[in-house]
Amino acid sequence: MKTGVKEKDAYHVACAIVAQCKYFITTDDRLLKYDSKDIYLVTPGEFIRRMETDL
């Protein structure tokens, strides 16, 4: 939240990290500009591209 991310968005990302999700899919530009060593923050399109290349 100190980075400007809204409280509810920060909780959603934190829950995804605690649940050990590999990806957090969002269209929120504020979230997408941050890098995390714990989870990939990606757009829906980027997620689909990554899944297609993993096949």
Backbone hydrogen bonds, N-H to C=O, Kabsch-Sander energy under -0.5 kcal/mol:
donor,donor_aa,acceptor,acceptor_aa,energy
4,G,1,M,-1.9
10,A,6,K,-2.5
11,Y,7,E,-2.2
12,H,8,K,-2.0
13,V,9,D,-2.4
14,A,10,A,-2.6
15,C,11,Y,-2.6
16,A,12,H,-2.0
17,I,13,V,-2.2
18,V,14,A,-2.6
19,A,15,C,-2.2
20,Q,17,I,-1.6
21,C,16,A,-2.8
24,F,40,Y,-3.0
26,T,42,V,-2.7
29,D,27,T,-0.7
32,L,28,D,-2.2
33,K,29,D,-1.2
34,Y,31,L,-1.6
40,Y,22,K,-2.5
41,L,39,I,-0.6
42,V,24,F,-2.2
42,V,40,Y,-0.7
47,F,43,T,-2.4
48,I,44,P,-2.1
49,R,45,G,-2.3
50,R,46,E,-2.4
51,M,47,F,-2.3
52,E,48,I,-2.3
53,T,49,R,-1.8
54,D,50,R,-1.2
55,L,52,E,-0.6
